[in-house]
Amino acid sequence: MNQLSEKNIGCPYCGEAIRVLIDSSEMDQQYIEDCQVCCRPINFIISESIDGELTVNVYSEDEAF
């Protein structure tokens, strides 16, 4: 079964709010996806919080995470 969750994030480059689909079937994943507005690469880190919520953190190429 496909477990996609729609999340709103803010691009770390242009600041634009964009909607992304996150595959919540696999936690603790990291990948890069281009911003839908400015086309710059966003680093995504997907994890599960202590209370079981899906957590999405985004970073620019320059930021350490």
C-alpha positions in Angstrom: 0.0 0.0 0.0 1.3 3.5 -0.9 1.6 5.7 2.1 2.1 9.2 0.7 1.6 12.2 3.0 1.3 15.8 1.6 3.3 18.3 3.6 3.9 22.1 3.2 7.5 23.2 3.5 9.3 26.5 3.0 12.1 26.5 0.5 15.4 27.3 2.3 16.5 29.4 -0.8 13.5 31.4 -2.0 11.2 31.1 1.1 8.3 30.1 -1.1 5.8 27.7 0.6 5.5 24.5 -1.5 3.6 21.3 -1.2 5.5 18.0 -1.4 4.6 14.4 -1.2 6.5 12.3 1.4 6.6 8.5 1.4 5.8 7.9 5.0 6.2 4.1 4.7 10.0 4.5 5.3 11.1 6.6 8.2 14.6 8.0 8.7 15.3 8.8 5.1 17.3 11.5 3.4 17.1 12.7 -0.2 17.3 15.8 -2.5 14.4 17.3 -4.4 14.4 20.5 -6.4 12.3 23.4 -5.4 9.2 23.7 -7.6 9.6 27.5 -7.7 13.4 28.3 -7.9 14.6 24.9 -9.0 17.4 24.8 -6.4 18.2 21.5 -4.6 16.6 21.0 -1.2 17.9 18.4 1.2 15.1 16.6 2.9 15.4 14.6 6.2 12.3 12.6 7.1 12.0 11.1 10.5 9.4 10.1 13.1 9.0 12.2 16.3 8.7 10.6 19.7 4.9 10.8 19.5 4.8 9.1 16.1 4.3 12.1 14.0 6.0 12.5 10.6 8.8 15.1 10.8 10.1 16.8 7.7 13.2 19.0 7.9 14.6 20.9 4.9 18.0 22.4 4.4 19.9 24.2 1.6 23.1 22.8 0.1 25.2 25.2 2.3 23.6 24.3 5.6 25.0 21.5 7.8 22.5 19.1 9.1 
